[in-house]
Amino acid sequence: MQPSVVWALKPLADMSAAEFHDWQTLLEERTGVVISEQRRAFLQTNLSARMRELGVDDYADYYRRVTDGPRGALEWSTLLDRLTVQETRFFRHRASFELLAEYLPARLGERPLALWSVGCSSGEEAYSLAISAAEVLRAADSSAQFGVTATDISLNALSKAQAGLYSARRLEALDLELCQRYFLPQADGRFKVVPSLAARVCCARLNVLELAKAPLSGMDVIFCQNLLIYFRRWRRREILNRLAERLAPGGLLVIGVGEVVGWQHPDLVPVADERVLAFTRKG
Ligand SMILES: C[S@@+](CC[C@H](N)C(=O)[O-])C[C@H]1O[C@@H](n2cnc3c(N)ncnc32)[C@H](O)[C@@H]1O
């Protein structure tokens, strides 16, 4: 067997309790994502896979490398994609999108509609919001405009969202009519979001722990699904409080069902629909 193959197969030693704690803390401080003791194996497997690629066999050495200035920042951005869950789908939670389709017609007016996908991953949620808005405008024969802001901490996820290229398999969740209207088949078998829809979606890097710095306000719709589940309870509430401030009067905030329990905000009214977890802003 060649030496490089032996190296690739060599298992890394188990992380010590102190090393686990350091990595856990770093990830939580930088992203809010909590790796519980039960997910220690997940952390170790993903860290060691990356360490093998770099030829590093010591967790503490790699920690120093990741936290070392600008060079560390670059490595961190690669590692981040290994340590965060980026799974997503078009129209992932149907009932939330049904609520959106019922809600949007009443918001049509002079002002362009502003929608936001928080933790957009590779863009499926943002384009689902864009398709929903486009369909509402189409049905109302309205010339109103809309824009979707798609934000995520991961630059890699954002570049996929920006490209708007999806395999046929990823489009299975969409009605054929919507596929034909909003996607163009490519020579390689994939499908690309049509330019008129892509032009409505703007992708930007944003860490939800730094919402105070985000110049976003007056949003008609905010979707924040399958992101807060990885955070501590107090942090989920704090982020939701910040998102609530970004809603326009009457705006709609949609969260993943079960992602927060018992949260209330003085300016928000819960939507009376058991299938969703959503709030509208008063006024
Ligand atoms: C499971 S995906 C959810 C995608 C989509 N919202 C959905 O429901 O299908 C979670 C996304 O949150 C992003 N994320 C994790 N921590 C974040 C943070 N602190 N700020 C912004 N995005 C973050 C990840 O990069 C990932 O793309």
The ligand as a MOL file (V3000), in Angstrom:
LIG
                    3D

  0  0  0     0  0            999 V3000
M  V30 BEGIN CTAB
M  V30 COUNTS 27 29 0 0 0
M  V30 BEGIN ATOM
M  V30 1 C -30.3220 23.6360 7.4350 0
M  V30 2 S -29.9360 25.0710 6.4860 0 CHG=1
M  V30 3 C -31.5550 25.7830 6.3230 0
M  V30 4 C -31.8220 26.2740 4.9290 0
M  V30 5 C -33.2310 26.8160 4.6930 0
M  V30 6 N -33.5170 27.9310 5.5490 0
M  V30 7 C -34.2790 25.7480 4.8580 0
M  V30 8 O -35.0960 25.8210 5.7670 0
M  V30 9 O -34.2750 24.8080 4.0600 0 CHG=-1
M  V30 10 C -29.1810 26.1230 7.7430 0
M  V30 11 C -28.3290 27.2350 7.1210 0
M  V30 12 O -27.9980 28.1590 8.1520 0
M  V30 13 C -26.6890 28.6200 7.9250 0
M  V30 14 N -26.1380 29.1710 9.1840 0
M  V30 15 C -25.6230 28.5130 10.2600 0
M  V30 16 N -25.2150 29.3850 11.1900 0
M  V30 17 C -25.4890 30.6170 10.7040 0
M  V30 18 C -25.3000 31.9240 11.2080 0
M  V30 19 N -24.7490 32.1520 12.4150 0
M  V30 20 N -25.6960 32.9670 10.4460 0
M  V30 21 C -26.2570 32.7630 9.2380 0
M  V30 22 N -26.4550 31.5550 8.6940 0
M  V30 23 C -26.0790 30.4900 9.4280 0
M  V30 24 C -25.9360 27.4180 7.3950 0
M  V30 25 O -24.7900 27.8080 6.6580 0
M  V30 26 C -27.0190 26.7440 6.5400 0
M  V30 27 O -26.9120 27.1330 5.1940 0
M  V30 END ATOM
M  V30 BEGIN BOND
M  V30 1 1 1 2
M  V30 2 1 2 3
M  V30 3 1 2 10
M  V30 4 1 3 4
M  V30 5 1 4 5
M  V30 6 1 5 6
M  V30 7 1 5 7
M  V30 8 2 7 8
M  V30 9 1 7 9
M  V30 10 1 10 11
M  V30 11 1 11 12
M  V30 12 1 11 26
M  V30 13 1 12 13
M  V30 14 1 13 14
M  V30 15 1 13 24
M  V30 16 1 14 15
M  V30 17 1 14 23
M  V30 18 2 15 16
M  V30 19 1 16 17
M  V30 20 1 17 18
M  V30 21 2 17 23
M  V30 22 1 18 19
M  V30 23 2 18 20
M  V30 24 1 20 21
M  V30 25 2 21 22
M  V30 26 1 22 23
M  V30 27 1 24 25
M  V30 28 1 24 26
M  V30 29 1 26 27
M  V30 END BOND
M  V30 END CTAB
M  END
